[in-house]
Amino acid sequence: MMSTVNSNNEENNGEDMSITTPSTSSLSSVAANHASQRQPGNAPLGSGLEARGIHAWFGKHHALENVSLDFAAGTVTALIGPSGCGKSTFIRTLNRMHEFIPSAAMAGEVLLDGKDIYEAGTDVTKIRLQIGMVFQKPNPFPSMTIGQNVLSGLKLAQIKSPKNNDDLLEECLTRAGLWTEVKDRLDAHAGGLSGGQQQRLCIARSLAVNPKVLLMDEPCSALDPGSTLRIEDTIGQLAQTMTIIIVTHNMQQAARVSDYTAFFLSDGGPGQMIEVGPTNEMFSRPKDQRTENYVSGRFG
């Protein structure tokens, strides 16, 4: 599935795993249970996302160094590691959001179904429709209704849906695990939803444009446990038809939802990817001592 190379920089706020760190045996048990229940995705073979030799800079600061990872279609990959090691920076290079930041630069290739998204002449808007992003803090459009929020991406991208709006609304909200909670108030403003509902609404909005890949940057860090589990259930359902990459500081979450886990670390220099492998193996028998130290709570 993946290759091992290297990755660093500013990160979002996350849970401090040194406060309540589960044992590695507990994590590996959770991961093994997830693997035993996981149904393979039905996305076409040969599709997916590949990062090749990714470097990232903020001005002169070398934030991320030589990261290479493959993300097969129909899989969930968790990116773990301490704050500041480049996880969020890395996923922002995967749909060209890194370039939004003043002074930001990158090197390397990101291949979607074999084609480099950084190739000259590439339509960046289309890339971001195919590789969607769900952020740490829910960001629905508060002045729009729930229904308008779901369809807003289509309108902004001037895409005509092959389905009528009512069918598309129900499909996207159902896939995001929100339909039964909002079906009778689609004309209500999105600002009236709870935090967890708003996050699932943002997922539904991303799904409306039919992405191939969904990037999730700590999507549950501001949510209560119940809302977190609903998001995780949604991730499990969505992974049947798309590639999902999630940044998380929650080791239990990585064990519960991911098929593969990549560990990032910064040892005083640019962030690097230290190790990657099946999640169960990463939590039960990691190859690198630094990975073992992190997942067991010895640092982080």
Backbone as CSV, one residue per row, in Angstrom:
resi,resn,N_x,N_y,N_z,CA_x,CA_y,CA_z,C_x,C_y,C_z
1,MET,0.830,-1.218,0.000,0.000,0.000,0.000,0.848,1.244,0.000
2,MET,1.783,1.408,0.957,2.498,2.665,1.082,3.999,2.465,1.122
3,SER,4.713,3.551,0.946,6.156,3.525,1.055,6.572,4.374,2.232
4,THR,7.785,4.166,2.718,8.249,4.916,3.892,9.313,5.915,3.489
5,VAL,9.135,7.144,3.788,10.159,8.152,3.603,10.031,9.140,4.734
6,ASN,10.036,10.383,4.421,10.050,11.371,5.462,8.972,12.444,5.425
7,SER,8.780,13.901,6.979,7.934,15.161,6.988,7.946,16.206,8.148
8,ASN,7.269,18.452,8.568,7.100,19.358,9.755,6.331,20.617,9.537
9,ASN,5.660,21.226,10.537,5.276,22.605,10.762,4.097,22.822,11.660
10,GLU,3.586,24.051,11.576,2.507,24.447,12.431,1.347,23.475,12.324
11,GLU,0.725,23.222,13.470,-0.391,22.291,13.513,-1.535,22.952,14.267
12,ASN,-2.694,22.331,14.173,-3.834,22.796,14.932,-3.718,22.311,16.367
13,ASN,-4.569,22.847,17.222,-4.618,22.347,18.581,-5.189,20.940,18.573
14,GLY,-4.634,20.059,19.390,-5.141,18.687,19.437,-5.151,18.202,20.864
15,GLU,-5.609,16.985,21.030,-5.632,16.417,22.362,-4.220,16.104,22.811
16,ASP,-3.938,16.345,24.069,-2.632,16.012,24.620,-2.663,14.563,25.054
17,MET,-2.049,13.696,24.237,-2.162,12.278,24.518,-1.386,11.874,25.763
18,SER,-0.562,12.784,26.309,0.152,12.448,27.534,-0.779,12.453,28.739
19,ILE,-1.980,13.022,28.580,-2.908,13.109,29.701,-3.607,11.765,29.925
20,THR,-4.185,11.219,28.842,-4.875,9.930,28.948,-4.420,9.071,27.791
21,THR,-3.342,8.375,27.969,-2.790,7.564,26.899,-3.141,6.095,27.100
22,PRO,-3.908,5.503,26.162,-4.227,4.092,26.288,-2.996,3.249,26.041
23,SER,-2.977,2.045,26.578,-1.841,1.162,26.363,-1.787,0.726,24.915
24,THR,-0.570,0.354,24.464,-0.432,-0.097,23.083,-1.198,-1.388,22.858
25,SER,-1.319,-2.243,23.882,-2.097,-3.470,23.718,-3.564,-3.146,23.499
26,SER,-4.060,-2.118,24.220,-5.440,-1.685,24.029,-5.634,-1.134,22.624
27,LEU,-4.700,-0.300,22.162,-4.793,0.266,20.826,-4.756,-0.810,19.765
28,SER,-3.851,-1.772,19.908,-3.741,-2.817,18.900,-4.992,-3.682,18.880
29,SER,-5.619,-3.883,20.035,-6.864,-4.646,20.088,-7.982,-3.918,19.346
30,VAL,-8.059,-2.592,19.559,-9.065,-1.792,18.860,-8.817,-1.841,17.351
31,ALA,-7.553,-1.686,16.955,-7.208,-1.703,15.533,-7.490,-3.062,14.914
32,ALA,-7.186,-4.129,15.654,-7.442,-5.474,15.140,-8.933,-5.711,14.969
33,ASN,-9.728,-5.213,15.908,-11.171,-5.349,15.806,-11.707,-4.601,14.592
34,HIS,-11.178,-3.387,14.372,-11.584,-2.604,13.196,-11.244,-3.356,11.909
35,ALA,-10.030,-3.909,11.856,-9.595,-4.609,10.650,-10.457,-5.832,10.378
36,SER,-10.867,-6.531,11.431,-11.666,-7.748,11.249,-13.071,-7.444,10.747
37,GLN,-13.570,-6.232,11.058,-14.920,-5.866,10.656,-14.963,-5.065,9.359
38,ARG,-13.814,-4.620,8.898,-13.747,-3.729,7.742,-14.113,-4.463,6.466
39,GLN,-15.040,-3.885,5.732,-15.388,-4.415,4.419,-14.576,-3.681,3.365
40,PRO,-14.032,-4.392,2.385,-13.223,-3.710,1.377,-14.052,-2.719,0.571
41,GLY,-13.434,-1.618,0.188,-14.108,-0.618,-0.617,-14.342,-1.122,-2.033
42,ASN,-15.220,-0.418,-2.762,-15.517,-0.837,-4.127,-15.049,0.175,-5.165
43,ALA,-14.127,1.055,-4.754,-13.555,1.991,-5.719,-12.697,1.218,-6.714
44,PRO,-12.592,1.711,-7.952,-11.852,0.963,-8.971,-10.384,0.796,-8.629
45,LEU,-9.832,-0.362,-8.953,-8.417,-0.614,-8.722,-7.574,0.354,-9.555
46,GLY,-6.425,0.738,-9.013,-5.532,1.641,-9.736,-5.817,3.098,-9.487
47,SER,-6.930,3.391,-8.777,-7.221,4.790,-8.466,-6.728,5.088,-7.060
48,GLY,-6.545,6.326,-6.778,-6.058,6.718,-5.459,-5.175,7.938,-5.558
49,LEU,-4.462,8.207,-4.487,-3.630,9.402,-4.385,-2.228,8.980,-3.999
50,GLU,-1.231,9.624,-4.601,0.164,9.316,-4.299,0.929,10.614,-4.083
51,ALA,1.701,10.665,-3.020,2.602,11.797,-2.768,4.027,11.309,-2.994
52,ARG,4.804,12.072,-3.740,6.156,11.668,-4.102,7.163,12.760,-3.740
53,GLY,7.976,12.514,-2.731,9.057,13.430,-2.381,8.598,14.828,-2.030
54,ILE,7.579,14.925,-1.176,7.015,16.233,-0.847,7.888,16.988,0.155
55,HIS,8.250,18.206,-0.213,8.893,19.171,0.681,7.968,20.379,0.769
56,ALA,7.951,21.041,1.916,7.153,22.258,2.062,7.939,23.291,2.847
57,TRP,7.776,24.547,2.461,8.447,25.668,3.123,7.442,26.754,3.452
58,PHE,7.744,27.507,4.508,7.076,28.764,4.811,8.182,29.804,4.846
59,GLY,8.342,30.550,3.760,9.501,31.420,3.643,10.759,30.575,3.617
60,LYS,11.697,30.873,4.522,12.938,30.111,4.586,12.830,28.889,5.499
61,HIS,11.691,28.775,6.186,11.519,27.651,7.116,11.144,26.387,6.358
62,HIS,12.008,25.399,6.414,11.763,24.106,5.772,10.880,23.288,6.713
63,ALA,9.592,23.191,6.393,8.627,22.612,7.318,8.448,21.110,7.157
64,LEU,8.655,20.615,5.954,8.347,19.219,5.651,9.400,18.694,4.693
65,GLU,9.923,17.502,4.983,11.049,17.015,4.202,10.781,15.634,3.612
66,ASN,10.730,15.577,2.286,10.810,14.328,1.526,9.815,13.258,1.974
67,VAL,8.530,13.611,1.936,7.488,12.663,2.332,6.905,11.977,1.104
68,SER,6.885,10.664,1.127,6.263,9.879,0.059,5.270,8.910,0.671
69,LEU,4.039,8.951,0.187,2.984,8.077,0.705,2.024,7.723,-0.425
70,ASP,1.529,6.499,-0.406,0.466,6.080,-1.321,-0.817,5.905,-0.517
71,PHE,-1.913,6.397,-1.080,-3.219,6.244,-0.440,-4.132,5.525,-1.435
72,ALA,-4.322,4.234,-1.239,-5.116,3.446,-2.172,-6.592,3.810,-2.070
73,ALA,-7.306,3.684,-3.181,-8.734,3.960,-3.182,-9.445,3.019,-2.230
74,GLY,-10.444,3.544,-1.522,-11.226,2.729,-0.611,-10.551,2.442,0.708
75,THR,-9.555,3.265,1.092,-8.864,3.069,2.361,-8.927,4.337,3.201
76,VAL,-8.720,4.156,4.517,-8.609,5.283,5.443,-7.201,5.267,6.015
77,THR,-6.502,6.391,5.909,-5.157,6.520,6.459,-5.157,7.604,7.519
78,ALA,-4.656,7.277,8.701,-4.525,8.253,9.780,-3.099,8.774,9.821
79,LEU,-2.949,10.085,9.971,-1.639,10.711,10.154,-1.544,11.118,11.617
80,ILE,-0.568,10.560,12.326,-0.410,10.851,13.748,0.973,11.447,14.002
81,GLY,1.131,12.056,15.168,2.402,12.641,15.550,2.178,13.884,16.380
82,PRO,3.223,14.373,17.075,3.071,15.552,17.929,2.698,16.788,17.126
83,SER,2.148,17.785,17.791,1.874,19.063,17.141,3.174,19.642,16.597
84,GLY,3.088,20.247,15.424,4.253,20.891,14.835,5.114,19.997,13.977
85,CYS,4.661,18.770,13.697,5.500,17.857,12.917,5.121,17.818,11.443
86,GLY,4.144,18.622,11.020,3.874,18.760,9.599,2.696,17.993,9.051
87,LYS,1.884,17.386,9.892,0.758,16.592,9.397,-0.237,17.449,8.617
88,SER,-0.648,18.562,9.215,-1.619,19.436,8.551,-1.015,20.088,7.319
89,THR,0.250,20.468,7.415,0.925,21.027,6.248,0.923,20.015,5.110
90,PHE,1.192,18.759,5.440,1.245,17.726,4.413,-0.094,17.565,3.711
91,ILE,-1.186,17.445,4.466,-2.444,17.205,3.755,-2.873,18.432,2.951
92,ARG,-2.408,19.619,3.351,-2.747,20.800,2.552,-2.005,20.833,1.221
93,THR,-0.887,20.105,1.148,-0.224,19.996,-0.155,-0.974,19.039,-1.073
94,LEU,-1.821,18.188,-0.504,-2.477,17.146,-1.292,-3.632,17.666,-2.138
95,ASN,-4.147,18.870,-1.823,-5.151,19.461,-2.717,-4.833,20.924,-3.043
96,ARG,-3.549,21.259,-2.918,-3.024,22.575,-3.304,-3.571,23.710,-2.446
97,MET,-3.905,23.430,-1.200,-4.288,24.502,-0.300,-3.076,25.151,0.360
98,HIS,-1.958,24.444,0.357,-0.726,24.994,0.925,-0.359,26.314,0.255
99,GLU,-0.614,26.402,-1.034,-0.197,27.603,-1.779,-1.026,28.834,-1.439
100,PHE,-2.126,28.663,-0.668,-2.900,29.821,-0.220,-2.125,30.681,0.765
101,ILE,-1.151,30.081,1.466,-0.441,30.772,2.543,0.677,31.637,1.956
102,PRO,0.732,32.923,2.307,1.808,33.779,1.803,3.172,33.198,2.152
103,SER,4.083,33.233,1.221,5.464,32.756,1.355,5.577,31.235,1.316
104,ALA,4.465,30.519,1.164,4.526,29.061,1.134,5.071,28.567,-0.195
105,ALA,5.806,27.469,-0.144,6.330,26.832,-1.352,6.385,25.331,-1.116
106,MET,6.435,24.572,-2.201,6.535,23.123,-2.075,7.316,22.557,-3.248
107,ALA,7.792,21.342,-3.071,8.443,20.599,-4.148,7.962,19.160,-4.054
108,GLY,7.992,18.467,-5.185,7.544,17.087,-5.220,6.345,16.941,-6.133
109,GLU,5.747,15.756,-6.115,4.597,15.455,-6.962,3.457,14.890,-6.123
110,VAL,2.239,15.253,-6.510,1.042,14.639,-5.942,0.235,14.100,-7.115
111,LEU,0.089,12.786,-7.177,-0.559,12.141,-8.312,-1.963,11.686,-7.929
112,LEU,-2.957,12.153,-8.665,-4.327,11.684,-8.524,-4.647,10.829,-9.738
113,ASP,-4.864,9.545,-9.506,-5.078,8.595,-10.603,-3.962,8.693,-11.645
114,GLY,-2.734,8.879,-11.136,-1.561,8.861,-12.001,-1.179,10.182,-12.627
115,LYS,-1.943,11.248,-12.385,-1.640,12.547,-12.996,-1.266,13.560,-11.930
116,ASP,-0.167,14.288,-12.147,0.341,15.240,-11.162,-0.566,16.461,-11.083
117,ILE,-1.104,16.728,-9.890,-2.019,17.859,-9.730,-1.286,19.200,-9.778
118,TYR,0.052,19.169,-9.689,0.837,20.408,-9.772,1.364,20.665,-11.192
119,GLU,0.973,19.849,-12.116,1.425,20.028,-13.495,0.947,21.367,-14.037
120,ALA,1.792,22.022,-14.811,1.442,23.330,-15.378,0.143,23.234,-16.171
121,GLY,-0.716,24.237,-15.990,-1.968,24.272,-16.723,-3.107,23.531,-16.045
122,THR,-2.847,22.915,-14.885,-3.887,22.181,-14.170,-4.934,23.138,-13.608
123,ASP,-6.190,22.800,-13.765,-7.287,23.593,-13.222,-7.381,23.307,-11.722
124,VAL,-6.922,24.262,-10.915,-6.852,24.050,-9.467,-8.246,23.870,-8.863
125,THR,-9.220,24.588,-9.385,-10.586,24.464,-8.868,-11.097,23.038,-9.022
126,LYS,-10.835,22.433,-10.158,-11.277,21.052,-10.383,-10.553,20.083,-9.459
127,ILE,-9.283,20.364,-9.188,-8.523,19.510,-8.271,-9.160,19.541,-6.893
128,ARG,-9.538,20.712,-6.429,-10.107,20.823,-5.081,-11.517,20.261,-5.007
129,LEU,-12.182,20.122,-6.144,-13.466,19.435,-6.156,-13.264,17.924,-6.033
130,GLN,-12.200,17.421,-6.629,-11.924,15.985,-6.581,-11.272,15.557,-5.264
131,ILE,-10.547,16.508,-4.629,-9.879,16.230,-3.354,-10.433,17.218,-2.331
132,GLY,-11.483,16.825,-1.643,-12.170,17.721,-0.723,-11.465,17.815,0.623
133,MET,-11.852,18.814,1.409,-11.231,19.045,2.716,-12.302,19.344,3.759
134,VAL,-12.195,18.680,4.903,-13.020,18.983,6.069,-12.077,19.457,7.164
135,PHE,-12.340,20.650,7.701,-11.403,21.285,8.624,-11.703,20.939,10.084
136,GLN,-10.771,21.350,10.940,-10.890,21.103,12.374,-12.143,21.760,12.932
137,LYS,-12.384,22.993,12.564,-13.555,23.729,13.047,-14.624,23.720,11.957
138,PRO,-15.839,23.278,12.274,-16.895,23.288,11.251,-17.076,24.675,10.664
139,ASN,-17.227,24.741,9.342,-17.334,26.048,8.699,-18.497,26.111,7.715
140,PRO,-19.732,25.789,8.190,-20.877,25.978,7.296,-21.108,27.460,7.057
141,PHE,-21.822,27.775,5.996,-22.170,29.169,5.731,-23.379,29.516,6.598
142,PRO,-23.194,30.331,7.652,-24.263,30.538,8.643,-25.497,31.235,8.089
143,SER,-25.328,32.046,7.028,-26.477,32.768,6.477,-27.283,31.912,5.505
144,MET,-26.769,30.728,5.178,-27.474,29.821,4.270,-28.250,28.787,5.069
145,THR,-29.284,28.265,4.442,-30.033,27.178,5.066,-29.209,25.889,4.992
146,ILE,-29.697,24.871,5.697,-29.027,23.567,5.669,-28.959,23.044,4.242
147,GLY,-30.070,23.116,3.539,-30.099,22.645,2.159,-29.181,23.437,1.255
148,GLN,-29.188,24.753,1.405,-28.320,25.602,0.573,-26.853,25.307,0.829
149,ASN,-26.503,25.012,2.065,-25.122,24.675,2.385,-24.667,23.440,1.617
150,VAL,-25.504,22.416,1.605,-25.119,21.180,0.920,-24.871,21.433,-0.563
151,LEU,-25.692,22.259,-1.178,-25.621,22.483,-2.622,-24.680,23.620,-3.009
152,SER,-24.099,24.301,-2.015,-23.316,25.508,-2.316,-22.086,25.220,-3.171
153,GLY,-21.437,24.069,-2.937,-20.259,23.744,-3.727,-20.571,23.598,-5.191
154,LEU,-21.705,22.977,-5.502,-22.124,22.836,-6.898,-22.346,24.203,-7.535
155,LYS,-22.985,25.087,-6.771,-23.287,26.411,-7.306,-22.014,27.209,-7.541
156,LEU,-21.097,27.178,-6.569,-19.853,27.936,-6.705,-18.997,27.414,-7.854
157,ALA,-19.021,26.100,-8.066,-18.214,25.501,-9.127,-18.959,25.453,-10.453
158,GLN,-20.212,25.936,-10.437,-21.048,25.947,-11.643,-21.161,24.545,-12.252
159,ILE,-21.435,23.589,-11.357,-21.610,22.201,-11.770,-23.101,21.871,-11.790
160,LYS,-23.537,21.227,-12.859,-24.923,20.787,-12.948,-24.993,19.339,-12.489
161,SER,-25.762,19.093,-11.438,-25.876,17.745,-10.907,-26.739,16.878,-11.814
162,PRO,-26.353,15.604,-11.992,-27.189,14.706,-12.789,-28.483,14.335,-12.076
163,LYS,-28.594,14.659,-10.784,-29.796,14.352,-10.013,-30.533,15.647,-9.681
164,ASN,-31.815,15.524,-9.363,-32.502,16.732,-8.920,-32.035,17.074,-7.511
165,ASN,-32.240,18.311,-7.136,-31.677,18.793,-5.869,-32.188,18.033,-4.651
166,ASP,-33.465,17.679,-4.660,-34.019,16.977,-3.510,-33.350,15.620,-3.319
167,ASP,-33.146,14.908,-4.421,-32.496,13.593,-4.329,-31.050,13.728,-3.874
168,LEU,-30.364,14.742,-4.411,-28.960,14.945,-4.050,-28.832,15.325,-2.581
169,LEU,-29.715,16.201,-2.105,-29.701,16.590,-0.695,-29.847,15.369,0.206
170,GLU,-30.842,14.539,-0.097,-31.069,13.363,0.742,-29.883,12.409,0.691
171,GLU,-29.333,12.202,-0.491,-28.198,11.283,-0.622,-26.992,11.767,0.174
172,CYS,-26.624,13.048,0.018,-25.427,13.570,0.685,-25.607,13.618,2.193
173,LEU,-26.768,14.036,2.648,-27.016,14.108,4.088,-27.111,12.714,4.698
174,THR,-27.616,11.757,3.939,-27.664,10.375,4.425,-26.260,9.808,4.540
175,ARG,-25.437,10.022,3.524,-24.065,9.523,3.559,-23.269,10.177,4.686
176,ALA,-23.601,11.421,5.009,-22.919,12.121,6.101,-23.530,11.806,7.464
177,GLY,-24.546,10.955,7.491,-25.152,10.560,8.761,-25.999,11.632,9.407
178,LEU,-26.600,12.517,8.608,-27.314,13.663,9.165,-28.777,13.740,8.720
179,TRP,-29.162,12.967,7.734,-30.482,13.119,7.118,-31.624,13.015,8.129
180,THR,-31.631,11.982,8.943,-32.760,11.790,9.853,-32.895,12.924,10.861
181,GLU,-31.792,13.622,11.147,-31.820,14.702,12.133,-32.278,16.033,11.548
182,VAL,-32.171,16.212,10.232,-32.460,17.531,9.643,-33.478,17.493,8.517
183,LYS,-33.998,16.319,8.169,-34.860,16.214,6.980,-36.109,17.085,7.055
184,ASP,-36.543,17.405,8.276,-37.743,18.223,8.428,-37.439,19.702,8.618
185,ARG,-36.165,20.079,8.524,-35.817,21.503,8.685,-34.705,21.927,7.724
186,LEU,-34.803,21.476,6.506,-33.786,21.811,5.506,-33.750,23.303,5.202
187,ASP,-34.846,24.012,5.494,-34.896,25.453,5.243,-34.454,26.277,6.452
188,ALA,-34.050,25.604,7.543,-33.533,26.314,8.718,-32.074,26.689,8.478
189,HIS,-31.622,27.742,9.140,-30.243,28.184,8.962,-29.274,27.222,9.634
190,ALA,-28.140,27.015,8.985,-27.158,26.040,9.459,-26.554,26.420,10.803
191,GLY,-26.577,27.712,11.134,-26.005,28.157,12.395,-26.723,27.603,13.609
192,GLY,-27.944,27.066,13.420,-28.695,26.519,14.529,-28.364,25.081,14.857
193,LEU,-27.495,24.477,14.073,-27.101,23.094,14.314,-26.027,23.015,15.397
194,SER,-25.932,21.871,16.044,-24.865,21.661,17.020,-23.529,21.548,16.299
195,GLY,-22.435,21.570,17.088,-21.108,21.484,16.472,-20.914,20.207,15.670
196,GLY,-21.358,19.080,16.246,-21.222,17.816,15.540,-22.067,17.762,14.282
197,GLN,-23.274,18.327,14.361,-24.130,18.378,13.178,-23.536,19.286,12.108
198,GLN,-22.959,20.407,12.528,-22.325,21.299,11.562,-21.168,20.614,10.855
199,GLN,-20.401,19.807,11.603,-19.279,19.109,10.976,-19.782,18.105,9.942
200,ARG,-20.856,17.376,10.279,-21.411,16.435,9.322,-22.040,17.154,8.131
201,LEU,-22.564,18.355,8.363,-23.078,19.159,7.254,-21.947,19.534,6.306
202,CYS,-20.796,19.880,6.863,-19.637,20.212,6.021,-19.189,18.992,5.212
203,ILE,-19.296,17.803,5.810,-18.977,16.587,5.073,-19.976,16.400,3.933
204,ALA,-21.258,16.603,4.225,-22.285,16.482,3.180,-22.031,17.475,2.053
205,ARG,-21.627,18.685,2.403,-21.314,19.705,1.389,-20.170,19.250,0.496
206,SER,-19.156,18.614,1.101,-18.033,18.096,0.312,-18.486,16.974,-0.617
207,LEU,-19.406,16.135,-0.139,-19.842,14.982,-0.926,-20.668,15.382,-2.142
208,ALA,-21.307,16.542,-2.085,-22.195,16.949,-3.173,-21.464,17.088,-4.509
209,VAL,-20.173,17.396,-4.469,-19.413,17.555,-5.716,-18.715,16.259,-6.121
210,ASN,-19.029,15.173,-5.407,-18.556,13.831,-5.754,-17.034,13.719,-5.786
211,PRO,-16.357,13.988,-4.670,-14.890,13.909,-4.645,-14.401,12.465,-4.684
212,LYS,-13.163,12.309,-5.112,-12.519,10.992,-5.070,-11.774,10.785,-3.761
213,VAL,-11.335,11.905,-3.164,-10.536,11.868,-1.939,-11.126,12.871,-0.957
214,LEU,-11.152,12.512,0.323,-11.596,13.440,1.353,-10.504,13.561,2.407
215,LEU,-9.999,14.783,2.583,-8.989,15.085,3.589,-9.703,15.626,4.824
216,MET,-9.305,15.149,5.993,-9.961,15.568,7.234,-8.888,15.965,8.242
217,ASP,-8.853,17.260,8.582,-7.814,17.786,9.468,-8.365,17.920,10.883
218,GLU,-8.140,16.890,11.708,-8.638,16.854,13.082,-10.127,17.203,13.163
219,PRO,-10.969,16.490,12.432,-12.375,16.880,12.327,-13.176,16.709,13.611
220,CYS,-12.636,15.997,14.597,-13.393,15.730,15.828,-12.802,16.389,17.057
221,SER,-11.748,17.181,16.896,-11.027,17.692,18.068,-11.870,18.621,18.924
222,ALA,-12.893,19.272,18.338,-13.729,20.193,19.107,-15.091,19.594,19.446
223,LEU,-15.257,18.274,19.239,-16.562,17.655,19.400,-16.624,16.781,20.651
224,ASP,-17.837,16.586,21.145,-18.056,15.691,22.282,-17.945,14.243,21.809
225,PRO,-17.817,13.278,22.749,-17.628,11.882,22.359,-18.737,11.322,21.473
226,GLY,-19.994,11.689,21.752,-21.095,11.190,20.933,-20.998,11.667,19.496
227,SER,-20.719,12.953,19.318,-20.575,13.502,17.974,-19.364,12.905,17.266
228,THR,-18.300,12.673,18.045,-17.094,12.066,17.472,-17.405,10.685,16.913
229,LEU,-18.138,9.875,17.642,-18.475,8.526,17.171,-19.348,8.578,15.929
230,ARG,-20.226,9.574,15.830,-21.057,9.698,14.622,-20.188,10.046,13.412
231,ILE,-19.210,10.922,13.615,-18.290,11.256,12.519,-17.495,10.016,12.125
232,GLU,-17.054,9.248,13.107,-16.284,8.039,12.803,-17.127,7.014,12.053
233,ASP,-18.396,6.889,12.410,-19.290,6.004,11.662,-19.404,6.477,10.213
234,THR,-19.494,7.791,10.038,-19.578,8.360,8.695,-18.326,8.045,7.892
235,ILE,-17.165,8.164,8.529,-15.905,7.855,7.847,-15.908,6.409,7.356
236,GLY,-16.369,5.502,8.211,-16.413,4.093,7.828,-17.293,3.853,6.619
237,GLN,-18.427,4.550,6.550,-19.328,4.392,5.411,-18.728,4.995,4.142
238,LEU,-18.143,6.167,4.265,-17.604,6.859,3.092,-16.416,6.132,2.489
239,ALA,-15.651,5.430,3.330,-14.445,4.757,2.849,-14.753,3.621,1.887
240,GLN,-16.013,3.240,1.775,-16.364,2.204,0.806,-16.208,2.705,-0.630
241,THR,-16.284,4.012,-0.822,-16.295,4.543,-2.189,-15.253,5.627,-2.448
242,MET,-14.429,5.963,-1.467,-13.436,7.012,-1.695,-12.224,6.792,-0.798
243,THR,-11.190,7.570,-1.060,-9.978,7.565,-0.246,-10.128,8.619,0.846
244,ILE,-9.819,8.262,2.087,-9.925,9.216,3.191,-8.584,9.295,3.924
245,ILE,-8.156,10.524,4.195,-6.925,10.775,4.938,-7.289,11.681,6.105
246,ILE,-6.998,11.245,7.321,-7.411,11.989,8.511,-6.208,12.279,9.401
247,VAL,-6.059,13.541,9.775,-5.080,13.938,10.782,-5.754,13.848,12.137
248,THR,-5.118,13.166,13.081,-5.708,13.049,14.407,-4.624,12.965,15.474
249,HIS,-4.930,13.552,16.643,-4.087,13.397,17.831,-4.636,12.319,18.750
250,ASN,-5.750,11.732,18.366,-6.433,10.755,19.192,-6.031,9.351,18.740
251,MET,-5.197,8.673,19.536,-4.714,7.350,19.153,-5.852,6.333,19.040
252,GLN,-6.825,6.436,19.955,-7.960,5.528,19.884,-8.740,5.745,18.584
253,GLN,-8.868,6.982,18.188,-9.578,7.257,16.938,-8.846,6.660,15.740
254,ALA,-7.542,6.829,15.702,-6.760,6.234,14.616,-6.964,4.729,14.584
255,ALA,-6.977,4.098,15.764,-7.168,2.642,15.835,-8.568,2.247,15.388
256,ARG,-9.556,3.090,15.695,-10.941,2.744,15.383,-11.280,2.891,13.907
257,VAL,-10.696,3.893,13.231,-11.199,4.209,11.884,-10.248,3.894,10.743
258,SER,-8.947,3.764,11.012,-8.006,3.727,9.892,-7.545,2.319,9.528
259,ASP,-7.242,2.158,8.248,-6.636,0.923,7.753,-5.120,1.013,7.828
260,TYR,-4.594,2.215,7.631,-3.157,2.468,7.661,-2.891,3.685,8.522
261,THR,-1.714,3.703,9.134,-1.314,4.837,9.964,0.106,5.248,9.598
262,ALA,0.316,6.561,9.480,1.650,7.108,9.230,2.032,7.999,10.402
263,PHE,3.242,7.803,10.916,3.728,8.567,12.064,4.702,9.633,11.594
264,PHE,4.402,10.877,11.948,5.239,12.031,11.602,5.947,12.541,12.856
265,LEU,7.148,13.088,12.651,7.926,13.602,13.779,8.902,14.655,13.283
266,SER,9.157,15.627,14.130,10.194,16.618,13.882,11.234,16.528,14.992
267,ASP,12.454,16.206,14.615,13.535,16.121,15.607,14.406,17.373,15.531
268,GLY,13.792,18.521,15.685,14.533,19.773,15.650,14.777,20.311,14.250
269,GLY,14.348,19.584,13.223,14.499,20.031,11.845,13.168,19.937,11.145
270,PRO,13.182,19.799,9.825,11.918,19.656,9.095,11.161,18.415,9.551
271,GLY,9.843,18.471,9.472,9.033,17.313,9.795,9.300,16.184,8.817
272,GLN,9.282,14.979,9.317,9.527,13.808,8.485,8.491,12.737,8.794
273,MET,8.238,11.867,7.818,7.433,10.694,8.094,8.374,9.588,8.540
274,ILE,8.193,9.140,9.754,9.105,8.160,10.341,8.766,6.746,9.904
275,GLU,7.465,6.451,9.850,7.063,5.066,9.610,5.609,5.043,9.163
276,VAL,5.262,4.054,8.338,3.886,3.861,7.900,3.620,2.378,7.755
277,GLY,2.388,1.968,8.029,2.030,0.564,7.879,0.590,0.337,8.259
278,PRO,0.112,-0.903,8.159,-1.240,-1.217,8.632,-1.399,-0.786,10.083
279,THR,-2.535,-0.205,10.407,-2.737,0.370,11.730,-2.502,-0.636,12.846
280,ASN,-2.986,-1.852,12.673,-2.803,-2.864,13.705,-1.326,-3.111,13.985
281,GLU,-0.513,-3.148,12.939,0.924,-3.356,13.116,1.593,-2.137,13.749
282,MET,1.159,-0.943,13.362,1.767,0.273,13.917,1.553,0.367,15.421
283,PHE,0.430,-0.150,15.915,0.144,-0.070,17.341,0.573,-1.319,18.110
284,SER,0.926,-2.390,17.415,1.331,-3.610,18.116,2.811,-3.917,17.962
285,ARG,3.373,-3.644,16.801,4.793,-3.925,16.591,5.414,-2.933,15.606
286,PRO,5.481,-1.662,15.994,6.114,-0.671,15.121,7.585,-0.998,14.920
287,LYS,8.109,-0.599,13.769,9.504,-0.920,13.441,10.485,0.074,14.056
288,ASP,10.054,1.309,14.271,10.938,2.358,14.766,10.660,2.620,16.245
289,GLN,11.717,2.724,17.045,11.558,2.947,18.482,10.834,4.248,18.778
290,ARG,11.020,5.259,17.920,10.350,6.538,18.132,8.835,6.396,17.989
291,THR,8.415,5.546,17.073,6.986,5.277,16.935,6.461,4.592,18.187
292,GLU,7.183,3.607,18.657,6.806,2.887,19.879,6.694,3.858,21.050
293,ASN,7.653,4.754,21.170,7.632,5.729,22.269,6.396,6.632,22.194
294,TYR,6.023,7.021,20.982,4.888,7.940,20.822,3.560,7.245,21.116
295,VAL,3.342,6.093,20.493,2.036,5.452,20.658,1.855,4.885,22.070
296,SER,2.961,4.666,22.769,2.866,4.176,24.148,2.806,5.319,25.155
297,GLY,2.889,6.579,24.665,2.760,7.717,25.556,4.020,8.154,26.243
298,ARG,5.172,7.674,25.776,6.429,8.061,26.423,6.832,9.483,26.058
299,PHE,6.304,9.985,24.949,6.442,11.411,24.650,5.290,11.798,23.758
300,GLY,5.068,13.122,23.619,3.991,13.599,22.760,2.983,14.427,23.515
